[in-house]
Amino acid sequence: MTEPLSASLEDYLEAVLHLEDAKDSAHVKDIARRLGVKMPSVTGALRSLAEKELVNYRPYEAVTLTRRGREIASEVSNRHSALTDFMREVLGLEPTAAEENACRIEHVVDDIVLERLAAYLDFARMCPLHAVNWEGAFGRFCEGSHANCEQQLKQALERLGKKRKGT
């Protein structure tokens, strides 16, 4: 069994993934800029990832992910996206705060927690009766004004009825 990657190395894999997807290649300078680190730090991380056979790295050449490296990077990226979306859409956090928190949490959250957050987000996006609209009941609740849930449900049912009638 392989040793788990540090959060830092996962971030490097994720950066390479996004650069490869956006520019078809990743270079040390681009990775350093994306992660806000110095180029020698990138070089050290890439050597470590190459030893683990997660990236193809040779000095002064483009960096590419191996098949296993791409799998891990995709998992990390998906975790990041799910957490960011949940924090923005459900918790009503500003995009920057959602991004920063997702980046920290993505490395430690259990799979079952992430699966439930993603399922809840899907539910909230699909169900016309949900009250996870920041400007709506949840926002007022977080601001200390506890919304009347019965009234909110009545309004949601009215909206649903109008939606079904096509008005």
C-alpha positions in Angstrom: 0.0 0.0 0.0 1.3 3.4 -0.9 1.9 6.2 1.7 -0.7 8.9 1.6 0.3 12.2 0.1 0.7 15.4 2.1 -1.8 18.2 1.5 1.0 20.1 -0.1 1.8 17.4 -2.7 -1.9 17.0 -3.4 -2.0 20.8 -4.2 0.9 20.4 -6.6 -0.9 17.5 -8.4 -4.0 19.6 -8.6 -2.1 22.6 -10.0 -0.5 20.4 -12.7 -3.9 19.0 -13.6 -5.4 22.5 -14.0 -2.5 23.8 -16.0 -2.4 20.7 -18.3 -6.2 21.1 -18.8 -5.9 24.8 -19.5 -2.6 25.0 -21.4 -1.9 21.4 -22.4 1.3 21.6 -20.4 2.6 22.6 -17.0 6.0 24.3 -16.3 7.7 25.0 -13.0 7.2 28.7 -13.4 3.5 28.3 -14.0 3.1 26.0 -11.0 5.0 28.4 -8.8 2.8 31.3 -9.9 -0.4 29.3 -9.4 0.5 28.1 -5.9 2.2 31.3 -4.8 5.5 29.5 -4.0 9.1 29.8 -5.2 10.4 27.8 -8.1 12.9 25.7 -5.9 9.9 24.6 -3.8 8.1 23.4 -7.0 11.3 21.6 -8.1 11.5 19.7 -4.8 7.8 18.8 -4.8 8.0 17.6 -8.5 11.1 15.4 -7.7 9.1 13.8 -4.8 6.1 13.3 -7.0 8.3 11.8 -9.8 9.8 9.3 -7.3 6.2 8.3 -6.4 5.6 7.9 -10.2 2.8 10.5 -10.1 4.4 13.0 -12.5 6.8 12.9 -15.4 9.4 15.5 -14.5 12.7 16.4 -16.1 14.4 19.8 -15.5 13.5 22.5 -18.1 10.8 20.4 -19.7 7.0 20.4 -19.3 5.6 18.4 -16.4 2.9 15.9 -17.1 0.8 13.7 -14.8 1.0 9.9 -15.0 -2.2 7.9 -15.2 -2.2 7.4 -11.4 -1.2 11.1 -10.8 -4.1 12.2 -12.9 -6.5 10.0 -11.0 -5.3 11.4 -7.6 -5.3 15.0 -9.0 -8.9 14.6 -10.3 -10.1 13.2 -6.9 -8.6 16.2 -5.1 -10.0 18.6 -7.7 -13.4 17.1 -7.4 -13.3 17.3 -3.6 -12.3 21.0 -3.9 -15.1 21.8 -6.3 -17.7 20.1 -4.3 -16.7 21.8 -1.1 -16.4 25.2 -2.8 -19.9 24.9 -4.4 -21.4 23.8 -1.0 -19.8 26.7 0.8 -20.9 29.2 -1.8 -24.4 27.9 -2.6 -25.5 26.5 0.7 -23.5 28.4 3.3 -23.5 31.6 1.4 -19.8 32.3 1.7 -18.1 34.8 -0.6 -16.2 33.1 -3.4 -12.7 33.8 -2.0 -13.6 32.5 1.5 -15.2 29.4 -0.1 -12.1 28.7 -2.2 -9.7 29.2 0.7 -11.6 27.0 3.1 -12.3 24.3 0.5 -8.5 24.2 -0.2 -7.8 23.5 3.5 -10.7 21.1 4.1 -10.3 19.0 0.9 -7.3 17.2 2.3 -8.9 16.0 5.5 -12.6 15.5 5.0 -13.8 11.9 5.0 -15.3 10.5 1.8 -18.7 9.9 3.5 -18.9 13.5 4.6 -18.0 14.7 1.1 -20.5 12.4 -0.5 -23.3 13.7 1.9 -22.3 17.3 1.2 -22.5 16.7 -2.5 -25.8 14.8 -2.3 -27.2 17.7 -0.2 -26.1 20.2 -2.7 -27.7 18.2 -5.5 -30.9 18.0 -3.5 -30.8 21.7 -2.8 -30.3 22.5 -6.5 -33.2 20.2 -7.6 -35.8 20.5 -4.9 -38.1 23.5 -5.3 -39.0 23.4 -1.6 -35.4 23.8 -0.3 -34.6 26.9 1.7 -30.9 27.1 1.0 -31.0 30.4 -0.7 -28.6 32.8 1.0 -30.9 35.7 0.3 -33.8 33.7 1.6 -34.6 31.9 4.8 -31.1 30.6 5.6 -29.5 34.0 5.1 -32.0 35.6 7.5 -31.4 32.8 9.9 -27.6 33.3 9.9 -28.2 37.0 10.3 -30.2 36.3 13.5 -33.7 36.8 12.1 -35.3 33.4 12.3 -37.6 33.0 9.4 -41.1 31.7 9.7 -40.6 28.2 8.2 -44.4 27.6 7.8 -44.7 30.8 5.8 -41.6 29.9 3.7 -43.1 26.5 2.9 -46.4 28.1 1.9 -44.6 30.5 -0.5 -42.5 27.6 -1.9 -45.6 25.6 -2.6 -47.2 28.6 -4.3 -44.1 29.0 -6.5 -44.1 25.3 -7.3 -47.8 25.5 -8.3 -47.1 28.4 -10.6 -44.1 26.6 -12.1 -46.3 23.6 -12.9 -49.0 25.7 -14.5 -46.3 27.4 -16.6 -47.0 30.9 -15.2 
